[in-house]
Amino acid sequence: MLPSDAPVHTESNVSVEAMAPMSERMLDLDKPLYTISVAAEILASHPRTLMMYETMGLGVPARTATNRRRYTQRDILTLSAIQRLTRQHGLNIAGARYVIKCLQLLDAHGIPRPPGLADVDLEHVRL
């Protein structure tokens, strides 16, 4: 016999979060999490490069109450797409921004991408 204070596990007391599909429990893409040094490490860049992107309006981080930068997962994905275009495809920043917008238009209208740009993931990119 169980003591009266022992937890009893039944289907009725399983948390709603545990029953939610994995896609609903995923990390919020717009939650500011990463400091500039962590974001730079994830992107294999220098923090100064991220500051340069910020001045160009790309991947602008949120700021804390003490004015520290916090990058979201969406910022990381956006900057990663830009870096892929600049490093692997030889584009400059303005060209990368233009290509991303063009690819997003192609995807929105169901037009197939050029074969050389099929590998660029833009699902969560926001410019």
TIMI-2910 file (N, C-alpha, C, CB; in pm, 1 decimal, decimal comma, always signed):
<rs>
+----------+----------+----------+----------+----------+----------+----------+----------+----------+----------+----------+----------+------+
!      n_x !      n_y !      n_z !     ca_x !     ca_y !     ca_z !      c_x !      c_y !      c_z !     cb_x !     cb_y !     cb_z ! resn !
+----------+----------+----------+----------+----------+----------+----------+----------+----------+----------+----------+----------+------+
!    +83,9 !   -117,5 !     +0,0 !     +0,0 !     +0,0 !     +0,0 !    +88,8 !   +124,4 !     +0,0 !    -95,7 !     -0,5 !   +121,6 !  Met !
!    +48,4 !   +226,8 !    -76,3 !   +125,5 !   +349,4 !    -87,9 !    +97,0 !   +442,5 !    +28,7 !    +95,1 !   +419,1 !   -219,8 !  Leu !
!   +199,7 !   +514,0 !    +77,6 !   +172,4 !   +616,3 !   +179,3 !    +85,7 !   +726,2 !   +118,0 !   +305,5 !   +676,2 !   +235,9 !  Pro !
!    +11,6 !   +794,1 !   +199,9 !    -83,2 !   +893,6 !   +150,4 !    -15,3 !  +1013,6 !    +84,6 !   -170,3 !   +941,2 !   +263,5 !  Ser !
!   +111,5 !  +1042,8 !   +119,3 !   +178,8 !  +1158,0 !    +59,3 !   +260,5 !  +1121,7 !    -64,0 !   +268,3 !  +1223,2 !   +161,1 !  Asp !
!   +263,6 !   +997,0 !   -105,0 !   +338,0 !   +957,0 !   -225,1 !   +261,9 !  +1002,8 !   -349,3 !   +360,3 !   +802,5 !   -228,2 !  Ala !
!   +333,0 !  +1055,8 !   -449,4 !   +264,5 !  +1101,0 !   -571,0 !   +209,1 !   +982,0 !   -648,4 !   +360,3 !  +1182,6 !   -660,4 !  Pro !
!    +90,4 !   +997,9 !   -696,1 !    +25,7 !   +895,1 !   -775,5 !    +27,3 !   +942,7 !   -919,5 !   -120,3 !   +866,1 !   -725,8 !  Val !
!    +80,7 !   +861,5 !  -1009,7 !    +92,9 !   +900,0 !  -1150,4 !    -23,1 !   +841,9 !  -1228,7 !   +227,7 !   +852,6 !  -1209,9 !  His !
!   -111,2 !   +928,4 !  -1268,5 !   -222,1 !   +888,8 !  -1354,3 !   -220,9 !   +979,4 !  -1475,2 !   -358,9 !   +896,0 !  -1279,5 !  Thr !
!   -296,7 !   +944,2 !  -1575,4 !   -303,5 !  +1026,5 !  -1695,6 !   -360,0 !  +1163,9 !  -1666,7 !   -386,9 !   +958,2 !  -1801,1 !  Glu !
!   -441,0 !  +1176,2 !  -1565,0 !   -506,1 !  +1303,8 !  -1537,2 !   -411,0 !  +1409,2 !  -1480,9 !   -619,3 !  +1282,5 !  -1441,3 !  Ser !
!   -298,4 !  +1368,6 !  -1419,1 !   -209,7 !  +1469,4 !  -1362,1 !    -81,2 !  +1489,0 !  -1443,3 !   -174,6 !  +1431,5 !  -1220,5 !  Asn !
!    -77,1 !  +1443,6 !  -1568,8 !    +36,8 !  +1468,8 !  -1657,0 !    +24,1 !  +1612,1 !  -1706,5 !    +42,0 !  +1366,2 !  -1777,3 !  Val !
!   +134,6 !  +1684,4 !  -1703,8 !   +129,4 !  +1825,4 !  -1741,5 !    +91,3 !  +1841,2 !  -1888,7 !   +264,6 !  +1892,9 !  -1714,1 !  Ser !
!    +30,1 !  +1953,5 !  -1917,0 !    -11,9 !  +1983,2 !  -2053,3 !   +110,3 !  +1997,8 !  -2143,3 !    -97,8 !  +2111,2 !  -2057,3 !  Val !
!   +220,5 !  +2056,2 !  -2089,7 !   +342,2 !  +2073,2 !  -2168,8 !   +398,5 !  +1939,8 !  -2213,6 !   +446,7 !  +2149,3 !  -2089,3 !  Glu !
!   +390,9 !  +1839,0 !  -2127,0 !   +444,1 !  +1707,9 !  -2161,7 !   +363,3 !  +1641,6 !  -2271,7 !   +447,4 !  +1618,9 !  -2039,6 !  Ala !
!   +236,3 !  +1675,8 !  -2281,8 !   +151,0 !  +1616,0 !  -2383,0 !   +152,6 !  +1694,2 !  -2513,6 !    +10,1 !  +1605,5 !  -2331,5 !  Met !
!   +203,0 !  +1815,7 !  -2513,7 !   +205,6 !  +1897,1 !  -2634,5 !   +304,7 !  +1838,7 !  -2734,0 !   +242,0 !  +2043,3 !  -2601,3 !  Ala !
!   +275,5 !  +1853,1 !  -2863,1 !   +370,7 !  +1804,1 !  -2963,5 !   +504,5 !  +1876,4 !  -2951,7 !   +313,6 !  +1822,0 !  -3105,0 !  Pro !
!   +609,5 !  +1810,3 !  -2998,3 !   +744,6 !  +1866,8 !  -2987,2 !   +754,2 !  +2002,4 !  -3056,0 !   +847,6 !  +1770,8 !  -3047,4 !  Met !
!   +685,4 !  +2022,2 !  -3168,5 !   +694,5 !  +2149,2 !  -3240,5 !   +643,4 !  +2265,7 !  -3156,4 !   +616,2 !  +2141,4 !  -3371,0 !  Ser !
!   +546,5 !  +2240,2 !  -3068,4 !   +494,0 !  +2346,6 !  -2983,3 !   +585,5 !  +2374,8 !  -2864,8 !   +355,2 !  +2310,3 !  -2933,7 !  Glu !
!   +669,6 !  +2277,6 !  -2827,1 !   +759,4 !  +2296,4 !  -2713,3 !   +895,8 !  +2348,4 !  -2756,1 !   +775,7 !  +2166,0 !  -2637,8 !  Arg !
!   +913,6 !  +2374,6 !  -2883,8 !  +1042,4 !  +2421,9 !  -2934,5 !  +1073,8 !  +2560,0 !  -2877,1 !  +1042,1 !  +2426,5 !  -3089,3 !  Met !
!  +1198,3 !  +2595,8 !  -2886,2 !  +1245,4 !  +2723,9 !  -2838,1 !  +1178,3 !  +2837,7 !  -2913,7 !  +1396,9 !  +2733,2 !  -2851,3 !  Leu !
!  +1138,8 !  +2939,2 !  -2842,6 !  +1081,9 !  +3058,1 !  -2904,9 !  +1191,8 !  +3126,2 !  -2985,3 !  +1021,2 !  +3155,4 !  -2798,0 !  Asp !
!  +1172,0 !  +3139,9 !  -3115,1 !  +1275,2 !  +3196,2 !  -3202,0 !  +1302,4 !  +3343,8 !  -3174,7 !  +1235,4 !  +3178,6 !  -3345,9 !  Leu !
!  +1208,5 !  +3411,7 !  -3112,3 !  +1223,6 !  +3555,4 !  -3089,7 !  +1256,6 !  +3591,2 !  -2945,3 !  +1098,2 !  +3626,1 !  -3130,4 !  Asp !
!  +1298,0 !  +3493,6 !  -2866,5 !  +1335,8 !  +3520,6 !  -2728,1 !  +1484,5 !  +3557,5 !  -2723,4 !  +1305,8 !  +3397,2 !  -2636,7 !  Lys !
!  +1519,1 !  +3675,9 !  -2673,6 !  +1659,7 !  +3716,8 !  -2666,9 !  +1736,8 !  +3631,7 !  -2566,0 !  +1670,5 !  +3865,7 !  -2629,5 !  Pro !
!  +1833,4 !  +3553,5 !  -2616,0 !  +1906,1 !  +3460,1 !  -2531,2 !  +2056,8 !  +3480,0 !  -2529,5 !  +1876,6 !  +3322,5 !  -2574,4 !  Leu !
!  +2114,7 !  +3504,8 !  -2645,4 !  +2259,6 !  +3495,1 !  -2661,6 !  +2329,5 !  +3630,3 !  -2651,2 !  +2292,0 !  +3431,9 !  -2794,7 !  Tyr !
!  +2436,4 !  +3634,3 !  -2574,4 !  +2519,4 !  +3754,2 !  -2570,1 !  +2596,6 !  +3763,5 !  -2700,7 !  +2616,3 !  +3752,3 !  -2447,6 !  Thr !
!  +2659,3 !  +3875,7 !  -2723,5 !  +2732,1 !  +3894,7 !  -2849,0 !  +2848,4 !  +3795,8 !  -2861,2 !  +2784,2 !  +4038,7 !  -2858,8 !  Ile !
!  +2913,9 !  +3764,2 !  -2751,7 !  +3027,1 !  +3670,8 !  -2759,1 !  +2979,5 !  +3529,4 !  -2790,0 !  +3106,5 !  +3671,8 !  -2627,4 !  Ser !
!  +2866,7 !  +3489,1 !  -2733,4 !  +2812,4 !  +3355,9 !  -2761,3 !  +2762,7 !  +3350,7 !  -2905,1 !  +2697,7 !  +3320,6 !  -2662,4 !  Val !
!  +2692,5 !  +3453,5 !  -2951,1 !  +2644,4 !  +3457,8 !  -3089,2 !  +2761,5 !  +3454,2 !  -3187,2 !  +2559,3 !  +3583,8 !  -3112,6 !  Ala !
!  +2867,8 !  +3527,1 !  -3156,4 !  +2985,9 !  +3527,1 !  -3243,1 !  +3049,2 !  +3388,7 !  -3248,7 !  +3088,7 !  +3630,1 !  -3194,2 !  Ala !
!  +3052,1 !  +3320,3 !  -3137,2 !  +3108,5 !  +3185,2 !  -3134,7 !  +3022,3 !  +3088,2 !  -3214,9 !  +3122,4 !  +3135,8 !  -2990,2 !  Glu !
!  +2891,4 !  +3097,8 !  -3201,2 !  +2800,7 !  +3011,8 !  -3278,0 !  +2821,1 !  +3033,7 !  -3427,2 !  +2653,6 !  +3039,0 !  -3239,6 !  Ile !
!  +2838,5 !  +3159,1 !  -3467,2 !  +2852,4 !  +3193,9 !  -3608,9 !  +2996,2 !  +3188,5 !  -3659,6 !  +2797,3 !  +3331,1 !  -3632,3 !  Leu !
!  +3089,1 !  +3154,3 !  -3572,1 !  +3231,8 !  +3151,2 !  -3607,9 !  +3275,2 !  +3285,1 !  -3666,6 !  +3260,4 !  +3037,3 !  -3708,5 !  Ala !
!  +3237,6 !  +3392,3 !  -3598,7 !  +3270,9 !  +3529,0 !  -3639,7 !  +3330,7 !  +3603,4 !  -3522,0 !  +3145,9 !  +3603,7 !  -3693,3 !  Ser !
!  +3376,3 !  +3721,6 !  -3550,1 !  +3425,9 !  +3809,8 !  -3445,8 !  +3309,2 !  +3894,4 !  -3396,3 !  +3543,3 !  +3899,4 !  -3497,7 !  His !
!  +3303,6 !  +3927,0 !  -3267,7 !  +3195,2 !  +4013,3 !  -3218,3 !  +3184,8 !  +4146,2 !  -3293,2 !  +3215,2 !  +4040,7 !  -3070,9 !  Pro !
!  +3298,2 !  +4197,4 !  -3338,0 !  +3296,5 !  +4323,9 !  -3412,6 !  +3221,0 !  +4308,3 !  -3544,9 !  +3440,6 !  +4372,7 !  -3439,2 !  Arg !
!  +3227,4 !  +4189,5 !  -3605,6 !  +3152,8 !  +4163,1 !  -3728,8 !  +3002,8 !  +4172,2 !  -3701,7 !  +3189,3 !  +4023,6 !  -3786,4 !  Thr !
!  +2959,6 !  +4118,0 !  -3587,9 !  +2818,0 !  +4126,1 !  -3553,3 !  +2776,1 !  +4271,0 !  -3528,4 !  +2788,3 !  +4040,3 !  -3429,4 !  Leu !
!  +2864,7 !  +4350,1 !  -3471,3 !  +2835,0 !  +4492,3 !  -3452,2 !  +2821,1 !  +4562,7 !  -3587,2 !  +2945,3 !  +4559,9 !  -3367,5 !  Met !
!  +2905,0 !  +4523,7 !  -3683,2 !  +2896,7 !  +4581,8 !  -3817,6 !  +2763,0 !  +4544,9 !  -3882,0 !  +3014,9 !  +4533,2 !  -3906,1 !  Met !
!  +2722,1 !  +4416,7 !  -3869,5 !  +2592,3 !  +4374,9 !  -3922,6 !  +2479,9 !  +4456,3 !  -3858,1 !  +2569,8 !  +4223,6 !  -3898,5 !  Tyr !
!  +2492,8 !  +4482,2 !  -3729,3 !  +2391,0 !  +4559,1 !  -3658,2 !  +2378,2 !  +4699,5 !  -3715,0 !  +2423,8 !  +4565,8 !  -3509,5 !  Glu !
!  +2489,4 !  +4763,7 !  -3743,9 !  +2483,5 !  +4899,9 !  -3799,7 !  +2421,6 !  +4899,9 !  -3938,8 !  +2623,9 !  +4962,0 !  -3805,3 !  Thr !
!  +2428,3 !  +4785,8 !  -4009,1 !  +2367,7 !  +4773,9 !  -4142,3 !  +2221,1 !  +4730,7 !  -4135,1 !  +2446,5 !  +4674,1 !  -4227,0 !  Met !
!  +2170,5 !  +4709,1 !  -4015,3 !  +2031,3 !  +4670,8 !  -3999,2 !  +2005,6 !  +4522,0 !  -4015,4 !  +1948,6 !  +4745,0 !  -4096,1 !  Gly !
!  +2109,2 !  +4441,0 !  -4008,3 !  +2096,3 !  +4295,7 !  -4021,7 !  +2113,9 !  +4231,4 !  -3885,1 !  +2200,1 !  +4239,1 !  -4122,9 !  Leu !
!  +2017,6 !  +4152,4 !  -3842,1 !  +2030,8 !  +4084,2 !  -3713,4 !  +2049,1 !  +4180,0 !  -3597,9 !  +2146,0 !  +3988,8 !  -3717,3 !  Gly !
!  +1960,7 !  +4277,9 !  -3589,0 !  +1970,0 !  +4377,3 !  -3481,8 !  +1923,0 !  +4312,7 !  -3351,4 !  +1884,7 !  +4505,1 !  -3515,1 !  Val !
!  +2012,3 !  +4302,9 !  -3253,3 !  +1976,3 !  +4234,9 !  -3128,3 !  +1888,1 !  +4320,7 !  -3038,8 !  +2101,5 !  +4195,5 !  -3052,7 !  Pro !
!  +1818,9 !  +4252,2 !  -2949,4 !  +1743,3 !  +4322,5 !  -2845,5 !  +1844,3 !  +4374,9 !  -2743,1 !  +1635,5 !  +4227,8 !  -2777,3 !  Ala !
!  +1801,3 !  +4467,7 !  -2662,6 !  +1888,4 !  +4522,6 !  -2558,7 !  +1826,3 !  +4497,2 !  -2421,6 !  +1912,3 !  +4674,9 !  -2580,7 !  Arg !
!  +1913,0 !  +4469,1 !  -2324,7 !  +1867,5 !  +4451,3 !  -2187,4 !  +1849,2 !  +4588,7 !  -2124,0 !  +1968,2 !  +4364,7 !  -2105,3 !  Thr !
!  +1805,1 !  +4590,0 !  -2000,4 !  +1789,0 !  +4716,2 !  -1927,5 !  +1923,3 !  +4787,2 !  -1910,1 !  +1724,4 !  +4690,9 !  -1790,1 !  Ala !
!  +2031,8 !  +4709,7 !  -1909,4 !  +2165,9 !  +4768,6 !  -1895,2 !  +2233,8 !  +4787,6 !  -2031,5 !  +2253,7 !  +4679,7 !  -1805,0 !  Thr !
!  +2154,1 !  +4784,4 !  -2139,7 !  +2197,9 !  +4813,0 !  -2276,7 !  +2293,0 !  +4706,7 !  -2333,8 !  +2265,7 !  +4948,0 !  -2280,6 !  Asn !
!  +2284,5 !  +4585,8 !  -2286,3 !  +2366,0 !  +4477,6 !  -2342,0 !  +2288,9 !  +4408,1 !  -2452,7 !  +2406,6 !  +4376,2 !  -2232,2 !  Arg !
!  +2362,2 !  +4365,2 !  -2554,6 !  +2299,4 !  +4299,1 !  -2668,8 !  +2258,0 !  +4156,7 !  -2633,3 !  +2394,7 !  +4298,0 !  -2789,1 !  Arg !
!  +2139,1 !  +4117,6 !  -2682,6 !  +2092,2 !  +3979,8 !  -2669,3 !  +2035,0 !  +3937,5 !  -2804,9 !  +1984,4 !  +3965,8 !  -2554,1 !  Arg !
!  +2096,5 !  +3836,5 !  -2863,1 !  +2054,7 !  +3786,1 !  -2993,6 !  +1953,2 !  +3674,0 !  -2977,3 !  +2175,9 !  +3736,8 !  -3074,1 !  Tyr !
!  +1855,0 !  +3670,3 !  -3067,5 !  +1755,1 !  +3564,4 !  -3067,6 !  +1801,5 !  +3451,6 !  -3159,9 !  +1616,5 !  +3619,1 !  -3112,1 !  Thr !
!  +1733,7 !  +3340,3 !  -3151,3 !  +1763,1 !  +3230,1 !  -3243,1 !  +1736,4 !  +3273,4 !  -3387,2 !  +1678,6 !  +3105,0 !  -3207,5 !  Gln !
!  +1632,7 !  +3354,6 !  -3408,4 !  +1602,8 !  +3405,0 !  -3543,2 !  +1716,4 !  +3493,8 !  -3594,5 !  +1469,7 !  +3483,8 !  -3543,3 !  Arg !
!  +1774,1 !  +3576,7 !  -3506,5 !  +1889,9 !  +3658,0 !  -3546,2 !  +2004,7 !  +3568,4 !  -3591,1 !  +1935,5 !  +3749,0 !  -3429,6 !  Asp !
!  +2029,3 !  +3461,6 !  -3516,6 !  +2137,9 !  +3368,9 !  -3548,9 !  +2111,9 !  +3303,5 !  -3684,8 !  +2152,6 !  +3260,7 !  -3438,4 !  Ile !
!  +1988,5 !  +3261,1 !  -3709,3 !  +1954,7 !  +3198,4 !  -3837,4 !  +1968,3 !  +3296,9 !  -3953,0 !  +1812,5 !  +3142,5 !  -3833,2 !  Leu !
!  +1927,1 !  +3420,8 !  -3930,8 !  +1939,3 !  +3524,2 !  -4034,2 !  +2085,5 !  +3550,9 !  -4066,9 !  +1870,7 !  +3654,4 !  -3989,1 !  Thr !
!  +2166,7 !  +3571,1 !  -3963,9 !  +2308,9 !  +3598,6 !  -3985,3 !  +2379,9 !  +3477,7 !  -4045,4 !  +2375,9 !  +3638,5 !  -3853,4 !  Leu !
!  +2336,3 !  +3359,0 !  -4011,1 !  +2394,3 !  +3238,0 !  -4068,0 !  +2367,1 !  +3230,7 !  -4218,6 !  +2338,2 !  +3113,1 !  -3997,2 !  Ser !
!  +2245,3 !  +3265,2 !  -4260,2 !  +2211,7 !  +3266,5 !  -4402,9 !  +2294,7 !  +3371,4 !  -4476,9 !  +2061,1 !  +3293,9 !  -4422,7 !  Ala !
!  +2311,9 !  +3487,0 !  -4416,1 !  +2393,4 !  +3592,6 !  -4477,5 !  +2537,8 !  +3546,3 !  -4490,9 !  +2386,4 !  +3723,0 !  -4394,3 !  Ile !
!  +2591,0 !  +3484,5 !  -4385,5 !  +2729,2 !  +3436,3 !  -4391,5 !  +2747,4 !  +3326,7 !  -4494,9 !  +2772,7 !  +3385,5 !  -4255,9 !  Gln !
!  +2648,0 !  +3240,4 !  -4509,4 !  +2658,0 !  +3135,0 !  -4611,6 !  +2668,4 !  +3197,8 !  -4750,3 !  +2535,6 !  +3039,3 !  -4604,7 !  Arg !
!  +2588,0 !  +3301,4 !  -4775,1 !  +2591,6 !  +3366,5 !  -4905,9 !  +2721,9 !  +3443,5 !  -4927,7 !  +2472,8 !  +3460,7 !  -4920,6 !  Leu !
!  +2773,3 !  +3505,8 !  -4822,4 !  +2896,5 !  +3582,5 !  -4840,0 !  +3019,5 !  +3491,8 !  -4847,2 !  +2912,6 !  +3682,6 !  -4725,9 !  Thr !
!  +3023,3 !  +3387,6 !  -4766,0 !  +3141,2 !  +3301,0 !  -4761,1 !  +3143,7 !  +3197,3 !  -4872,4 !  +3147,7 !  +3231,3 !  -4628,1 !  Arg !
!  +3030,3 !  +3132,0 !  -4897,7 !  +3030,1 !  +3022,3 !  -4993,9 !  +2994,5 !  +3065,6 !  -5134,9 !  +2934,8 !  +2916,9 !  -4949,6 !  Gln !
!  +2918,2 !  +3173,6 !  -5147,6 !  +2873,8 !  +3216,6 !  -5279,7 !  +2942,3 !  +3345,5 !  -5325,5 !  +2723,8 !  +3235,9 !  -5279,5 !  His !
!  +3026,7 !  +3403,4 !  -5240,7 !  +3107,4 !  +3518,8 !  -5281,2 !  +3032,8 !  +3649,8 !  -5294,9 !  +3171,9 !  +3489,5 !  -5408,5 !  Gly !
!  +2919,5 !  +3664,3 !  -5228,1 !  +2843,8 !  +3788,7 !  -5236,8 !  +2889,6 !  +3887,2 !  -5129,4 !  +2693,3 !  +3761,1 !  -5223,2 !  Leu !
!  +2865,4 !  +4015,3 !  -5154,6 !  +2885,6 !  +4112,9 !  -5048,2 !  +2755,9 !  +4122,6 !  -4966,9 !  +2926,9 !  +4253,1 !  -5106,5 !  Asn !
!  +2755,4 !  +4204,1 !  -4863,3 !  +2640,1 !  +4211,6 !  -4772,9 !  +2514,7 !  +4259,1 !  -4846,5 !  +2670,7 !  +4305,8 !  -4655,3 !  Ile !
!  +2528,8 !  +4361,1 !  -4928,2 !  +2412,4 !  +4411,7 !  -5002,1 !  +2359,9 !  +4304,6 !  -5097,5 !  +2448,9 !  +4540,6 !  -5080,6 !  Ala !
!  +2448,5 !  +4232,9 !  -5162,0 !  +2407,2 !  +4124,5 !  -5251,3 !  +2338,2 !  +4012,1 !  -5176,9 !  +2526,7 !  +4069,8 !  -5325,7 !  Gly !
!  +2388,4 !  +3979,0 !  -5058,2 !  +2327,4 !  +3874,2 !  -4977,5 !  +2185,8 !  +3914,5 !  -4935,9 !  +2413,5 !  +3844,7 !  -4853,3 !  Ala !
!  +2168,6 !  +4039,5 !  -4896,1 !  +2035,5 !  +4088,3 !  -4857,0 !  +1939,2 !  +4079,1 !  -4975,8 !  +2043,7 !  +4235,1 !  -4805,2 !  Arg !
!  +1987,2 !  +4120,1 !  -5093,5 !  +1905,0 !  +4117,3 !  -5214,7 !  +1867,3 !  +3973,8 !  -5252,1 !  +1979,3 !  +4184,7 !  -5331,4 !  Tyr !
!  +1963,1 !  +3883,1 !  -5249,0 !  +1937,7 !  +3743,4 !  -5284,0 !  +1839,3 !  +3680,7 !  -5185,1 !  +2069,9 !  +3663,2 !  -5286,6 !  Val !
!  +1853,2 !  +3710,0 !  -5056,6 !  +1760,0 !  +3656,3 !  -4956,9 !  +1618,1 !  +3703,4 !  -4986,0 !  +1802,0 !  +3698,5 !  -4814,5 !  Ile !
!  +1602,5 !  +3831,3 !  -5015,8 !  +1468,7 !  +3882,2 !  -5046,3 !  +1412,8 !  +3818,9 !  -5173,7 !  +1471,9 !  +4034,6 !  -5060,6 !  Lys !
!  +1497,4 !  +3801,4 !  -5274,1 !  +1453,1 !  +3736,5 !  -5398,2 !  +1414,0 !  +3591,1 !  -5373,2 !  +1563,6 !  +3743,5 !  -5504,9 !  Cys !
!  +1494,1 !  +3518,9 !  -5295,9 !  +1462,1 !  +3379,3 !  -5265,4 !  +1333,1 !  +3368,5 !  -5185,1 !  +1577,1 !  +3313,8 !  -5188,6 !  Leu !
!  +1310,2 !  +3461,1 !  -5094,0 !  +1186,1 !  +3460,2 !  -5017,7 !  +1065,8 !  +3483,4 !  -5108,8 !  +1190,4 !  +3566,5 !  -4907,7 !  Gln !
!  +1081,2 !  +3572,1 !  -5208,4 !   +973,5 !  +3594,0 !  -5305,2 !   +949,3 !  +3469,3 !  -5389,8 !  +1006,6 !  +3713,4 !  -5395,9 !  Leu !
!  +1056,1 !  +3405,6 !  -5434,6 !  +1042,2 !  +3281,8 !  -5512,0 !   +968,7 !  +3175,4 !  -5430,3 !  +1181,0 !  +3229,3 !  -5555,7 !  Leu !
!  +1009,6 !  +3158,7 !  -5305,2 !   +946,1 !  +3059,8 !  -5218,2 !   +798,2 !  +3092,9 !  -5193,9 !  +1020,8 !  +3051,6 !  -5084,4 !  Asp !
!   +767,9 !  +3220,9 !  -5175,2 !   +629,8 !  +3262,2 !  -5147,8 !   +538,2 !  +3235,4 !  -5267,1 !   +625,2 !  +3410,6 !  -5111,4 !  Ala !
!   +592,5 !  +3242,8 !  -5388,1 !   +511,5 !  +3222,5 !  -5508,1 !   +524,4 !  +3082,1 !  -5565,8 !   +549,9 !  +3323,1 !  -5612,8 !  His !
!   +596,8 !  +2994,8 !  -5496,3 !   +608,4 !  +2856,4 !  -5540,4 !   +695,9 !  +2836,1 !  -5662,6 !   +474,2 !  +2803,1 !  -5568,6 !  Gly !
!   +784,3 !  +2929,3 !  -5688,3 !   +874,9 !  +2918,6 !  -5802,9 !  +1002,3 !  +2850,1 !  -5755,3 !   +906,1 !  +3059,9 !  -5865,5 !  Ile !
!  +1051,3 !  +2751,4 !  -5830,1 !  +1172,7 !  +2681,6 !  -5784,9 !  +1294,4 !  +2774,4 !  -5783,9 !  +1200,7 !  +2560,3 !  -5874,8 !  Pro !
!  +1381,7 !  +2749,6 !  -5687,8 !  +1504,6 !  +2828,6 !  -5675,0 !  +1608,5 !  +2783,8 !  -5777,9 !  +1562,2 !  +2816,1 !  -5532,3 !  Arg !
!  +1703,6 !  +2871,8 !  -5806,9 !  +1817,1 !  +2827,3 !  -5889,5 !  +1890,8 !  +2715,0 !  -5816,6 !  +1914,7 !  +2946,5 !  -5920,5 !  Pro !
!  +1943,1 !  +2616,4 !  -5888,3 !  +2006,9 !  +2500,7 !  -5823,5 !  +2120,4 !  +2537,8 !  -5727,8 !  +2060,3 !  +2407,7 !  -5928,7 !  Pro !
!  +2196,3 !  +2639,7 !  -5757,4 !  +2307,9 !  +2678,6 !  -5672,0 !  +2266,0 !  +2738,5 !  -5539,1 !  +2393,6 !  +2775,6 !  -5743,8 !  Gly !
!  +2141,0 !  +2781,1 !  -5528,5 !  +2092,0 !  +2845,4 !  -5406,1 !  +1986,2 !  +2762,5 !  -5333,6 !  +2035,0 !  +2981,7 !  -5439,0 !  Leu !
!  +1969,9 !  +2638,2 !  -5374,8 !  +1869,6 !  +2552,4 !  -5312,7 !  +1905,7 !  +2517,2 !  -5168,4 !  +1852,5 !  +2425,3 !  -5394,0 !  Ala !
!  +2034,2 !  +2524,9 !  -5134,2 !  +2078,8 !  +2485,0 !  -5000,1 !  +2067,2 !  +2594,9 !  -4895,4 !  +2220,7 !  +2439,2 !  -5006,4 !  Asp !
!  +2029,4 !  +2714,4 !  -4932,6 !  +2020,0 !  +2825,9 !  -4837,9 !  +1885,8 !  +2817,1 !  -4764,8 !  +2034,8 !  +2964,2 !  -4911,3 !  Val !
!  +1890,8 !  +2795,1 !  -4633,3 !  +1770,4 !  +2779,6 !  -4552,1 !  +1719,9 !  +2916,3 !  -4507,9 !  +1798,1 !  +2689,8 !  -4429,3 !  Asp !
!  +1601,3 !  +2953,4 !  -4554,1 !  +1544,1 !  +3084,0 !  -4521,3 !  +1412,0 !  +3073,4 !  -4446,3 !  +1523,9 !  +3164,2 !  -4647,3 !  Leu !
!  +1381,3 !  +2955,4 !  -4395,0 !  +1251,9 !  +2932,4 !  -4331,9 !  +1223,4 !  +3031,5 !  -4218,7 !  +1245,5 !  +2791,0 !  -4278,7 !  Glu !
!  +1322,1 !  +3061,0 !  -4136,6 !  +1300,8 !  +3147,4 !  -4019,6 !  +1374,5 !  +3281,3 !  -4031,0 !  +1345,9 !  +3075,2 !  -3893,3 !  His !
!  +1424,4 !  +3313,1 !  -4149,7 !  +1501,8 !  +3437,0 !  -4169,2 !  +1406,9 !  +3555,3 !  -4180,4 !  +1591,9 !  +3427,5 !  -4296,1 !  Val !
!  +1442,7 !  +3662,8 !  -4111,3 !  +1365,7 !  +3785,8 !  -4119,1 !  +1461,6 !  +3901,3 !  -4142,5 !  +1281,7 !  +3808,0 !  -3990,4 !  Arg !
!  +1436,5 !  +3976,0 !  -4251,3 !  +1517,9 !  +4094,6 !  -4279,5 !  +1436,8 !  +4219,8 !  -4259,6 !  +1573,8 !  +4090,4 !  -4421,7 !  Leu !
+----------+----------+----------+----------+----------+----------+----------+----------+----------+----------+----------+----------+------+
</rs>
